[in-house]
Each structure stands twice: as C-alpha cells, then as structure tokens.
Amino acid sequence: QVQLVESGGGLVQPGGSLRLSCAASGIIFSITTMRWYRQAPGKERELVAAITSGGSTNYADSVKGRFTISRDNAKSTVYLQMNSLKPEDSGVYYCNAALGFWGQGTQVTVSS
C-alpha cells in the first residue's frame, strides 16, 4: 500500500520561507520520479516541481529561482524548499509519486 505523507505547510508572511516534506512508503522510492503539485481555490491543480530518480529537476516558470526540490533516498523523502514566498503561492500542496499516487496535501498560506 502506497502512502505519501506531507508536512511542513503553514502560514507565512510574503518574502518568507517554508520547507515541505513528503515521506513515502510502499514504493521503491529510489527509482521513482517525485513531483509537487499545488492547487489554489477555484484553480486547477498545477505542477510545481519534479525530480527524477537520477536527480534531474524541473520547475514551473512561476517558481524558478525561488523553489528547490530535493530528495533523500535513504529516508524515502522528497522536499520542497520554498523561498521568497508570494501570496500567489498559497494553496494546497500535494506530493505525487510516479504520477499515480497522491498525498493528502498540506496547506500553504502566504499572507501578511
């Protein structure tokens, strides 16, 4: 049974930082491409960042230079370091494994 458990969301002021974590189980994490998506109210879910088993990364244009995705295969965990946060970064952030498995989401709110 695949489980993805996100943590690290919260309320932060504009310009602040948060680090999201997603702990995976039930998959061979080291060979799995991991992704972070987000969904704002009234909007479609969008891809934020992805990291392959080999460590290659790609980002949505809106977060390039501000967000960093990384992984720790020993801990079966993927991270999303978010810096210089903007109000438009607010939403529910979801961890995804191999396109088919989803976590429950963690809320990120950027507001003063």
C-alpha distances in whole Angstrom, upper triangle without the diagonal:
4,6,10,13,16,20,23,24,28,31,33,37,38,38,36,32,29,26,22,19,16,14,10,8,5,8,12,13,17,17,15,18,17,19,20,21,24,25,28,30,31,30,27,24,25,24,25,24,22,22,22,20,24,25,27,27,28,29,30,34,34,32,33,35,34,30,28,25,24,21,21,19,19,17,15,16,18,21,24,27,29,33,36,34,36,35,34,31,30,27,23,21,18,16,15,13,14,16,13,10,12,13,15,18,21,24,27,30,33,37,40
4,7,10,13,17,20,21,25,28,30,34,34,35,32,29,25,23,19,16,12,11,7,6,4,6,10,10,14,14,12,14,13,15,16,18,20,22,25,27,28,27,24,21,22,21,22,21,19,19,18,17,21,22,23,23,24,25,26,30,30,28,29,31,30,26,24,21,20,17,18,16,17,15,12,13,15,18,20,24,26,29,32,31,32,32,31,28,27,24,20,18,15,12,11,9,11,12,10,7,9,9,12,15,18,21,24,27,30,34,37
4,6,10,13,17,18,21,25,27,31,31,32,29,26,22,20,16,13,10,8,6,5,6,8,12,11,15,16,14,15,13,14,15,16,18,20,23,25,27,25,23,20,21,20,20,20,18,18,19,18,22,21,23,22,24,24,25,29,28,26,28,30,28,24,23,19,19,16,16,15,16,14,11,11,13,16,18,21,23,27,30,28,30,29,28,25,24,21,18,16,12,10,10,10,12,14,12,8,8,7,9,12,14,18,21,24,27,30,34
4,7,10,13,15,18,22,24,27,28,28,26,22,19,16,12,10,6,6,5,7,9,10,13,11,14,15,13,13,11,11,11,13,15,17,20,22,24,23,21,17,18,17,17,16,15,16,17,17,20,19,21,20,21,21,22,25,25,23,25,26,24,20,19,16,16,14,14,14,15,13,10,9,10,12,14,18,19,23,26,24,26,26,25,22,21,18,15,12,9,7,8,8,12,12,11,8,6,5,8,9,11,15,17,21,24,27,30
4,7,10,12,15,19,21,24,26,26,23,20,16,14,10,8,5,5,7,9,12,13,16,13,17,18,16,16,13,13,12,14,15,17,20,21,24,23,21,18,19,18,17,17,17,17,19,19,22,21,22,21,22,21,22,26,25,23,25,26,23,20,19,16,16,14,15,15,16,13,11,9,10,11,13,16,18,22,24,22,24,24,24,20,19,17,13,11,9,8,10,11,15,16,15,11,9,6,7,8,9,13,15,19,22,25,28
4,7,8,12,15,17,21,22,22,20,17,13,11,7,5,4,7,9,12,15,16,18,15,18,19,17,16,13,12,10,12,12,15,17,19,22,21,20,16,17,16,15,15,15,16,19,19,22,20,21,19,20,19,20,23,22,19,22,23,20,17,16,14,14,13,14,16,17,14,12,9,9,9,10,13,14,18,21,19,21,21,20,17,16,14,11,8,7,7,10,12,16,16,16,13,10,6,7,6,6,10,12,15,18,21,24
4,6,9,13,15,18,20,20,17,14,10,9,6,5,6,9,12,15,18,19,21,18,20,22,20,19,15,15,12,14,14,16,18,20,23,22,22,18,19,18,16,16,17,18,21,22,24,22,23,21,22,20,21,24,22,20,22,22,19,16,16,14,15,15,15,17,18,14,14,11,11,10,10,12,13,16,19,17,19,20,20,16,15,14,11,10,10,10,14,16,19,20,20,16,13,10,10,8,6,9,10,14,16,19,22
4,7,10,11,15,17,17,13,11,7,6,4,6,9,11,15,18,21,22,23,20,22,24,22,21,17,16,13,15,14,16,17,20,23,22,22,19,19,18,16,16,18,19,22,23,25,22,23,21,21,20,20,23,21,18,20,20,17,14,15,14,15,15,16,19,20,16,16,13,12,10,9,10,11,13,16,14,17,17,18,15,13,13,12,10,12,12,16,18,22,22,22,19,16,13,13,10,7,9,9,12,13,16,19
4,7,9,13,14,15,12,10,7,8,6,9,11,14,17,20,23,24,25,22,24,26,23,22,18,16,13,13,12,13,14,16,20,19,19,17,17,17,15,16,18,20,23,25,27,24,24,22,21,19,19,21,19,17,20,20,16,14,15,15,17,18,19,22,23,19,19,15,14,12,10,11,10,13,15,12,14,14,15,12,10,10,9,8,11,12,16,19,22,22,22,20,16,13,12,9,5,5,5,8,10,13,16
4,6,10,13,14,11,10,8,10,10,12,15,18,21,24,27,27,29,26,28,30,27,25,22,20,16,16,14,15,14,16,20,20,21,19,19,20,17,19,22,23,27,28,30,27,28,25,24,22,21,23,20,18,21,21,18,16,18,18,20,21,22,25,26,23,23,19,18,15,14,13,12,14,15,12,13,13,14,12,10,10,10,11,14,16,19,23,26,25,26,23,19,16,15,12,8,6,5,6,8,11,13
4,7,10,12,10,10,9,12,13,16,18,21,24,27,30,31,33,29,31,33,30,28,24,22,18,18,15,16,15,16,20,20,21,20,20,21,19,21,24,26,29,31,32,29,30,26,26,23,22,23,20,18,21,21,17,17,19,20,22,24,25,28,29,26,26,22,21,18,16,15,13,13,14,11,12,11,13,11,9,11,12,13,16,19,22,26,29,28,29,26,23,20,18,15,11,8,6,5,6,7,9
4,7,8,6,7,8,11,13,16,19,22,26,29,32,32,33,30,32,33,31,28,25,22,19,19,16,17,16,18,21,21,23,21,21,21,18,20,23,25,29,31,32,28,29,25,25,22,21,22,18,16,19,19,15,15,17,19,21,23,25,28,30,27,27,23,21,18,15,13,11,11,10,8,9,9,12,11,10,12,14,14,18,20,23,27,30,29,30,28,24,22,20,17,14,11,8,6,5,6,8
4,6,5,8,10,14,16,20,23,26,29,32,36,35,37,33,34,36,33,31,27,25,21,21,18,19,17,19,22,22,24,23,22,23,20,22,25,27,31,33,34,30,30,27,26,22,22,22,18,17,19,19,15,16,19,21,23,26,28,31,32,30,30,26,24,20,17,15,12,11,9,8,8,8,12,11,11,14,16,17,21,23,26,29,32,31,33,31,27,25,24,20,17,14,11,8,5,5,5
4,5,9,11,15,17,20,23,27,30,33,36,36,37,33,34,35,33,30,27,24,21,20,17,18,16,18,21,21,23,22,21,21,18,20,24,26,30,32,33,29,29,25,24,20,19,19,15,14,17,16,13,14,17,20,23,26,28,31,33,31,30,27,24,20,17,15,11,10,7,5,5,6,10,10,10,14,17,17,21,23,26,29,32,31,32,31,28,26,25,21,18,15,12,9,6,6,6
4,7,10,14,16,20,23,26,29,33,36,35,36,32,33,34,32,29,26,23,20,20,19,20,19,21,24,23,24,23,22,21,18,19,23,25,28,31,31,27,27,23,22,19,19,18,15,13,15,13,10,12,15,18,21,24,26,30,31,29,29,26,23,19,16,13,10,7,4,5,6,9,12,11,12,16,18,18,22,23,26,29,31,31,33,31,28,26,26,22,19,17,13,12,9,10,10
4,7,11,13,17,20,23,27,30,33,33,34,30,31,32,30,28,24,22,19,20,18,20,19,21,24,23,25,23,22,21,18,19,22,23,27,29,30,26,26,23,22,19,19,19,16,14,16,14,11,12,14,17,19,22,24,27,29,26,27,23,21,17,14,11,8,6,5,5,8,10,13,11,12,15,17,17,20,21,24,27,30,29,31,29,26,24,24,20,17,15,12,11,8,10,10
4,7,10,13,17,20,23,27,30,29,30,26,27,29,27,24,21,19,16,17,16,18,18,21,24,23,24,22,20,19,16,16,19,20,24,26,26,23,23,20,20,17,18,18,16,13,15,13,9,9,11,14,16,18,20,24,25,23,23,19,17,13,10,7,5,4,6,6,10,12,14,11,12,15,16,14,17,18,22,24,27,27,29,27,24,22,21,18,15,14,11,11,10,12,13
4,6,10,13,16,20,23,27,26,27,23,24,26,24,22,19,17,14,15,14,17,17,20,23,22,22,20,19,18,15,15,17,19,22,24,25,21,22,19,19,17,17,19,16,13,15,15,11,10,11,12,14,16,18,21,22,20,20,16,14,10,8,6,5,7,9,8,12,13,14,11,12,13,13,12,14,15,19,21,24,24,26,23,20,18,18,15,12,11,9,10,10,13,15
4,7,10,13,16,20,23,23,23,20,21,23,21,19,16,15,12,14,14,17,18,21,24,23,23,20,19,17,14,14,15,16,19,21,22,18,19,17,18,16,17,19,17,14,16,15,12,9,9,10,11,12,14,17,19,16,16,12,10,7,6,4,6,9,12,11,14,16,17,13,14,14,14,11,13,13,16,18,22,22,23,21,18,16,17,14,11,12,10,13,13,17,19
4,7,10,13,17,20,20,21,17,19,21,18,17,13,12,10,12,12,15,17,20,23,21,20,17,16,15,12,12,14,14,18,19,21,18,19,16,17,15,17,19,18,15,16,17,14,11,10,9,10,11,13,16,17,14,14,10,8,5,5,6,8,11,14,13,16,17,17,13,13,13,11,9,10,9,13,15,18,19,20,17,15,12,13,10,8,10,9,13,14,17,20
4,7,10,13,17,16,17,14,16,18,16,15,12,12,10,13,14,17,19,22,25,23,22,19,18,16,14,13,14,14,16,17,19,16,18,16,18,17,19,21,20,17,19,19,17,13,12,10,10,9,10,13,14,11,10,7,6,5,7,9,11,15,18,17,19,20,20,17,16,16,13,10,10,9,12,13,17,18,19,16,13,11,12,11,10,12,13,16,18,21,24
4,6,10,13,13,14,11,14,16,13,13,10,10,9,12,14,17,19,22,24,23,21,18,17,15,14,13,13,13,15,15,18,16,18,16,18,17,19,22,21,19,20,21,19,15,14,11,11,9,10,12,13,10,8,5,5,6,9,12,14,18,21,19,22,22,22,18,18,16,13,10,9,6,9,10,14,15,15,12,10,8,10,10,10,13,14,18,20,23,26
4,7,11,11,12,10,12,15,13,14,11,12,12,15,17,20,23,25,28,26,24,21,21,19,18,16,15,15,16,15,18,17,19,18,20,20,22,26,25,22,24,24,22,19,17,14,12,10,10,10,11,8,6,4,7,9,12,15,17,21,24,23,25,26,26,22,22,20,17,14,12,9,11,11,14,16,16,13,11,9,12,12,13,16,18,21,23,27,30
4,7,7,9,7,11,12,10,12,10,12,13,16,18,21,24,26,28,27,24,21,21,19,18,17,15,14,15,14,17,17,19,19,20,21,23,26,26,24,25,26,24,21,19,15,14,11,11,10,11,8,5,6,8,11,14,17,20,24,27,26,28,28,27,24,24,21,18,15,12,9,10,8,12,14,13,10,10,9,12,13,15,18,20,24,26,30,33
4,6,8,8,11,13,12,14,13,15,16,19,21,24,27,29,31,29,27,23,24,22,22,20,18,17,17,16,19,19,22,22,23,24,26,30,30,27,28,30,28,24,22,19,17,14,13,11,12,10,7,9,12,15,18,21,24,27,31,29,32,32,31,27,27,25,21,19,16,12,12,10,13,15,14,11,12,11,14,16,18,21,23,27,30,33,36
4,7,8,12,13,11,14,14,16,18,20,23,25,28,30,32,30,28,24,25,23,24,22,20,19,18,16,20,20,23,23,25,26,28,31,32,30,31,32,31,27,25,21,20,16,16,13,14,13,10,12,15,18,21,24,27,30,34,32,34,35,33,30,29,27,23,21,17,14,13,11,12,15,13,11,12,13,16,18,20,24,26,30,32,36,39
4,5,9,9,8,11,11,14,17,19,22,24,28,30,32,30,27,23,23,21,22,20,17,16,14,13,16,17,19,20,22,23,26,29,30,28,28,30,29,25,23,19,17,14,14,11,13,12,9,11,13,17,20,23,26,29,32,31,33,34,32,29,29,26,23,20,17,14,12,9,9,13,11,10,12,13,17,18,21,24,26,30,32,36,39
4,6,6,7,10,11,15,18,21,24,27,30,33,34,32,29,25,25,22,22,20,17,15,13,10,14,15,18,19,21,23,26,29,30,28,28,29,29,25,22,19,17,13,13,9,11,12,9,12,13,17,20,23,26,29,33,32,34,35,34,30,31,29,25,22,19,16,14,10,10,14,14,13,15,16,20,21,23,27,28,32,34,37,40
4,6,5,8,9,12,15,18,21,24,28,30,32,30,27,23,22,19,19,17,14,12,10,8,12,12,15,16,18,20,23,26,27,25,25,26,25,22,19,15,13,10,9,7,9,9,6,8,9,13,16,19,22,26,29,28,31,32,31,27,28,26,23,20,17,13,12,8,10,13,13,12,14,14,18,19,20,24,25,29,30,34,37
4,6,8,10,13,16,20,23,26,30,33,34,32,29,25,24,21,20,17,14,11,9,6,9,10,13,15,18,20,23,26,28,25,24,25,25,22,18,15,12,9,9,5,8,10,7,10,11,14,17,20,23,26,30,29,32,33,32,28,29,28,25,22,19,15,14,11,11,15,16,15,17,18,21,22,23,26,27,31,32,36,39
4,7,9,13,17,19,23,26,30,33,34,31,28,24,23,20,20,17,13,11,8,5,8,10,12,14,17,20,22,26,27,25,24,26,26,23,20,16,14,11,12,9,12,13,11,12,13,16,18,22,24,27,31,30,33,34,32,29,30,28,26,22,20,16,14,10,9,13,14,14,17,18,22,22,24,27,28,32,33,37,40
4,6,10,13,16,20,22,26,29,30,27,24,21,20,16,17,14,11,9,7,6,9,10,12,13,15,17,20,23,25,23,22,24,24,20,18,14,13,11,12,10,13,13,10,11,11,14,16,20,22,25,29,28,30,31,29,26,27,25,22,19,16,12,10,7,6,10,11,11,13,15,19,19,21,24,25,29,30,34,37
4,7,10,13,17,20,23,27,28,25,22,18,16,13,14,11,7,6,4,6,9,9,9,10,11,14,16,19,21,19,19,21,21,17,15,12,11,10,12,11,15,15,12,12,10,13,14,17,20,23,26,25,27,28,26,23,24,22,20,17,14,11,9,6,5,8,11,11,13,14,18,18,20,22,23,26,28,31,35
4,7,10,14,17,20,23,25,22,19,16,14,11,11,9,6,5,6,8,11,10,11,10,11,12,14,18,19,17,17,19,19,15,13,9,9,9,11,11,15,14,10,9,7,10,11,14,16,20,23,22,24,25,23,20,21,19,17,13,11,7,6,5,6,8,10,10,10,11,15,14,16,19,19,23,24,28,31
4,7,10,13,17,20,21,18,16,12,11,7,8,6,4,6,9,11,14,12,12,10,9,10,11,15,16,14,15,17,16,13,12,9,10,11,14,14,18,16,13,11,8,10,9,13,14,18,20,19,21,22,19,16,17,16,14,10,8,6,5,6,8,8,11,10,10,11,14,12,14,16,16,20,21,25,28
4,7,10,14,17,19,16,14,10,9,6,5,5,6,9,12,15,17,14,14,11,11,10,10,14,14,12,14,16,14,11,11,8,11,12,15,16,19,17,15,12,9,9,8,11,12,15,18,16,17,18,16,13,14,12,10,7,6,5,6,9,11,10,13,12,10,10,12,10,11,13,13,16,17,21,25
4,7,10,14,15,12,10,6,5,4,5,7,9,12,15,18,20,18,17,14,12,10,10,13,13,12,14,17,15,12,13,12,14,16,19,20,23,21,18,16,13,12,11,13,13,16,18,16,16,16,14,11,12,10,8,6,5,6,7,11,13,11,13,12,10,10,12,9,11,12,12,15,16,20,24
4,7,10,12,10,9,6,6,7,7,10,12,16,19,21,23,21,20,17,15,12,11,14,12,12,15,17,15,13,15,14,17,18,21,23,26,23,21,18,15,14,12,14,13,16,17,14,14,13,11,8,8,6,5,4,6,9,10,14,16,14,16,15,12,12,12,9,9,9,9,12,13,17,20
4,7,8,6,6,4,6,9,10,13,16,19,22,25,27,25,24,20,18,15,13,16,14,14,18,20,18,16,18,17,20,22,25,26,29,26,24,21,19,18,15,17,16,18,19,15,15,13,11,9,8,5,5,7,8,12,13,17,19,16,17,16,13,13,12,9,10,10,10,12,14,16,20
4,6,5,7,7,9,12,12,16,19,22,25,28,30,27,26,23,21,17,15,17,14,15,18,21,18,17,20,20,23,25,28,29,32,29,27,24,21,20,17,19,16,18,18,15,13,11,8,8,6,4,6,9,11,15,17,20,22,20,21,20,17,16,15,12,12,10,10,10,12,14,18
4,5,8,10,12,15,16,19,22,26,28,31,33,31,30,27,24,21,19,20,17,18,22,24,22,21,24,23,26,28,31,32,35,32,30,27,25,23,21,22,20,22,21,17,16,13,11,11,9,7,9,12,14,18,19,23,25,22,23,22,18,18,16,13,14,11,12,12,14,15,18
4,7,10,12,16,17,21,23,27,30,33,35,32,31,28,25,22,19,20,18,20,23,26,24,23,26,25,29,30,33,35,37,34,32,29,27,26,23,25,22,24,24,20,18,15,13,14,12,10,12,14,16,20,21,24,26,22,23,23,20,20,18,16,17,15,15,15,17,18,21
4,7,9,12,14,17,20,24,26,29,31,29,28,24,22,19,16,17,15,17,20,23,21,20,23,23,26,28,31,32,35,32,30,27,25,23,21,23,20,22,22,19,17,15,12,12,11,10,11,13,14,17,18,22,23,20,21,21,18,19,18,15,16,15,15,15,17,18,22
4,6,10,12,16,18,21,24,27,29,27,25,22,19,17,14,16,15,17,20,23,21,20,22,21,24,26,29,30,33,31,28,25,23,22,20,22,20,23,23,20,18,17,14,14,13,11,11,12,13,15,15,19,19,16,17,18,15,17,16,14,16,15,16,17,19,21,25
4,7,9,12,14,18,20,23,25,24,22,19,17,15,12,15,14,15,18,21,19,17,19,18,21,22,25,26,29,27,24,22,19,19,17,19,18,21,21,18,18,17,14,12,12,10,9,9,9,12,12,15,16,13,14,14,12,13,13,12,13,13,14,16,18,20,24
4,6,9,12,15,18,21,23,21,19,16,13,11,9,11,11,12,14,18,17,15,16,15,19,20,24,25,28,26,23,21,18,17,15,17,16,18,19,17,16,16,13,11,12,10,11,10,10,12,12,15,16,13,15,15,13,15,15,13,15,15,14,16,17,21,24
4,6,8,12,14,17,19,17,15,12,10,8,7,10,10,10,12,16,15,13,13,12,15,17,20,22,25,23,21,18,15,15,12,15,14,17,19,17,17,17,14,12,14,12,12,10,9,10,10,12,13,11,14,14,13,14,16,14,15,16,15,18,18,22,25
4,7,11,14,17,18,16,14,11,8,6,5,9,8,7,9,12,11,9,10,9,13,15,19,20,24,22,20,17,13,12,9,12,11,14,15,13,14,15,13,10,12,12,12,9,10,10,11,14,15,13,16,16,14,15,16,14,14,14,13,16,16,20,23
4,7,10,14,15,12,11,7,6,4,6,10,10,8,9,12,11,8,8,6,10,12,16,17,21,19,17,15,11,10,8,11,11,14,16,15,17,18,16,13,15,15,14,11,11,10,10,12,13,13,16,16,14,15,17,15,15,17,16,18,19,22,25
4,7,10,11,9,8,5,5,7,9,13,14,12,12,14,14,11,10,7,9,10,14,15,18,18,15,13,10,10,10,13,14,17,19,19,20,22,20,17,19,18,17,13,12,10,9,10,10,11,14,14,14,15,18,16,17,19,18,21,22,26,29
4,7,8,6,5,4,7,9,12,15,17,15,14,15,16,12,10,7,7,8,11,12,15,15,13,12,9,10,10,13,15,18,21,21,23,25,23,20,22,21,19,16,14,12,11,10,11,12,15,15,15,16,19,18,19,21,21,24,24,28,31
4,5,5,5,7,9,12,15,18,20,18,17,19,19,16,13,10,10,9,12,11,15,16,13,13,11,13,14,17,19,22,25,24,26,28,26,23,25,24,22,19,17,14,12,10,10,12,15,15,16,18,21,21,22,24,24,27,28,32,35
4,5,8,10,13,16,19,22,24,21,20,22,22,19,16,12,11,9,10,9,13,14,11,12,11,14,16,18,21,24,27,27,29,31,29,26,28,27,25,21,19,15,14,11,10,14,16,16,18,19,22,22,23,26,26,30,31,34,37
4,6,9,12,16,19,22,24,21,20,21,22,19,16,13,11,10,12,11,14,16,14,15,13,15,17,19,22,24,27,28,30,32,30,27,29,28,27,23,21,18,17,15,14,17,19,20,21,22,26,25,26,29,28,31,32,35,38
4,6,10,13,17,19,21,18,16,17,18,15,12,9,8,8,10,10,14,15,14,13,11,12,14,15,18,20,23,24,26,29,27,24,26,26,24,21,19,16,16,14,14,17,20,19,20,21,24,23,24,26,25,28,28,32,35
4,7,11,14,16,18,16,14,15,17,14,12,10,9,11,14,14,17,18,17,16,13,14,14,16,18,20,23,23,25,28,26,23,25,25,24,21,20,17,16,15,15,16,20,20,21,22,25,23,24,26,25,28,28,32,34
4,7,11,13,15,13,11,12,14,11,9,7,8,10,14,15,19,19,17,15,12,12,12,13,15,17,19,20,22,24,22,19,22,22,21,18,17,15,14,14,14,15,19,19,19,20,23,21,21,23,22,25,24,28,31
4,7,9,12,10,9,11,12,10,9,9,11,13,17,18,22,22,20,18,14,14,12,14,14,16,18,18,20,22,20,17,20,20,20,17,16,15,14,15,15,15,19,19,19,20,23,20,21,22,21,23,23,26,29
4,6,8,7,6,9,10,8,8,9,12,15,18,20,24,23,21,18,15,13,11,12,12,14,15,15,16,18,16,14,17,17,17,14,15,14,14,16,16,16,19,20,19,19,21,19,19,20,18,20,20,23,26
4,5,6,6,10,11,9,11,12,15,18,22,23,27,26,23,21,17,16,13,14,13,14,15,14,15,16,13,12,15,15,16,14,15,15,15,17,18,16,20,20,19,20,21,19,19,19,17,19,18,21,24
4,6,5,9,10,10,13,14,17,21,24,26,30,29,27,24,20,19,15,16,14,15,14,14,14,16,13,12,16,17,18,17,18,19,19,21,22,20,24,24,23,23,25,22,22,21,19,20,19,22,24
4,6,9,9,9,12,14,18,21,25,27,30,29,27,24,20,18,14,14,12,12,12,11,10,12,10,9,13,14,16,15,17,18,19,22,23,21,24,24,22,23,23,20,19,18,16,17,15,18,20
4,6,5,6,9,11,15,18,21,24,27,25,24,21,17,15,11,11,9,9,10,9,10,12,10,9,12,14,15,13,16,16,18,20,21,20,23,23,21,21,22,19,18,17,14,16,14,17,20
4,5,6,8,11,14,18,21,24,26,26,24,21,18,15,12,12,10,10,11,12,13,16,14,12,16,17,19,16,18,18,19,21,22,21,25,25,23,23,25,22,21,20,18,19,18,21,23
4,6,8,11,14,18,21,24,26,26,25,22,18,16,13,11,10,9,9,11,13,17,16,14,17,19,21,18,20,20,22,23,24,24,28,27,25,25,27,23,22,22,19,20,18,21,22
4,7,10,13,17,20,23,26,24,24,20,17,14,10,8,6,5,6,8,10,14,13,11,14,16,18,16,18,18,20,22,24,24,27,26,24,23,24,21,19,18,15,16,14,17,19
4,7,10,14,17,20,22,21,20,17,13,10,7,5,4,6,8,9,12,14,14,11,14,15,16,13,15,15,17,19,21,20,23,22,20,20,21,18,16,16,14,15,14,18,20
4,7,10,13,16,19,18,17,14,11,8,6,5,7,9,12,12,15,18,17,14,17,17,17,14,15,14,16,17,19,19,22,21,20,19,21,18,17,18,16,18,18,21,23
4,7,11,13,16,15,14,11,7,6,5,6,9,12,15,15,18,20,19,15,17,17,17,13,13,11,13,14,15,16,19,18,17,16,19,16,16,17,16,19,19,23,25
4,7,10,13,12,11,9,6,5,7,8,11,14,18,18,21,23,22,19,20,20,19,15,15,12,14,14,16,17,20,18,18,17,20,18,18,20,19,22,22,26,28
4,6,9,9,8,6,4,6,9,11,14,17,21,21,24,26,25,21,23,22,20,16,15,12,13,12,14,17,18,17,17,16,19,18,18,21,20,24,24,28,30
4,5,5,6,5,6,8,12,13,17,20,23,24,27,29,28,24,25,25,23,19,18,15,15,14,16,19,20,18,18,17,20,20,20,22,22,26,27,30,33
4,5,5,6,8,11,15,17,20,23,27,27,30,32,31,27,28,27,24,21,19,15,15,13,15,18,19,17,18,18,21,21,21,25,25,28,30,33,36
4,6,8,11,13,17,19,22,25,29,29,32,34,33,29,30,29,26,23,21,18,18,16,18,21,22,20,20,19,22,23,23,26,26,30,31,35,37
4,5,9,11,15,17,20,23,27,27,30,31,31,27,27,26,23,20,19,15,16,15,17,20,21,18,18,17,19,19,20,23,23,27,28,32,34
4,7,10,14,17,20,23,27,26,29,30,29,26,26,24,22,18,16,13,13,11,14,16,17,14,15,14,17,17,18,22,22,26,28,31,34
4,7,10,13,16,19,23,22,25,26,26,22,22,21,19,15,13,10,12,11,14,16,17,14,14,12,15,15,15,18,19,23,24,28,30
4,7,10,13,17,20,19,22,24,23,19,20,19,16,13,11,8,10,10,13,15,16,14,13,12,15,14,14,17,17,20,22,25,28
4,6,10,13,16,16,19,21,20,16,17,17,15,12,11,9,12,13,16,17,19,16,15,13,15,13,13,15,14,18,19,22,25
4,6,10,13,12,15,17,17,13,14,14,13,10,11,10,12,14,17,17,19,17,15,14,16,13,12,13,12,15,16,19,22
4,7,10,10,14,16,16,13,14,15,15,12,14,13,16,18,20,21,23,21,19,18,19,16,14,15,12,15,14,18,20
4,7,7,10,12,13,9,11,13,14,12,14,14,17,20,22,22,24,23,20,18,19,16,14,13,10,12,11,15,17
4,5,9,12,13,10,13,15,17,15,18,18,21,23,26,25,28,26,24,22,23,19,17,16,13,13,11,14,16
4,7,10,11,10,12,16,18,17,20,21,23,26,28,28,30,29,26,25,25,21,19,17,13,13,10,12,13
4,7,8,6,9,12,14,14,17,19,22,25,27,26,28,27,24,22,22,18,16,14,10,9,7,9,11
4,5,5,8,11,14,14,18,20,23,26,28,27,29,28,25,23,23,19,17,14,11,9,6,8,10
4,5,6,9,13,14,18,20,23,27,29,27,29,28,24,23,22,18,16,13,10,7,5,6,9
4,5,8,12,13,16,19,21,25,27,24,26,26,22,22,21,17,16,13,10,9,8,9,13
4,6,9,10,13,16,18,21,24,22,24,23,20,19,18,14,13,11,8,8,7,10,13
4,7,9,12,15,18,22,24,22,24,22,19,17,16,13,11,8,5,5,5,8,12
4,6,10,13,16,19,22,20,21,19,16,14,13,10,8,6,5,6,9,12,15
4,6,10,13,17,19,17,18,16,12,11,9,6,5,4,6,9,12,14,18
4,7,10,13,16,15,16,14,10,9,9,5,5,6,7,10,13,16,20
4,6,10,13,12,12,10,7,6,7,4,7,9,11,14,16,20,23
4,7,10,10,11,8,6,5,8,7,9,12,13,17,19,23,26
4,7,6,7,6,5,7,10,10,12,15,17,20,22,26,29
4,5,6,5,7,9,12,13,16,19,20,24,26,29,33
4,5,7,9,12,16,16,19,22,23,27,28,32,36
4,6,8,11,14,15,18,20,22,25,27,30,34
4,7,10,13,15,18,21,23,26,28,32,36
4,7,10,12,15,18,21,24,27,30,34
4,7,8,12,15,17,20,23,26,30
4,6,9,12,15,18,21,24,28
4,7,10,13,16,20,23,26
4,7,10,13,16,19,23
4,7,10,13,16,19
4,6,10,13,16
4,7,10,13
4,6,10
4,7
4
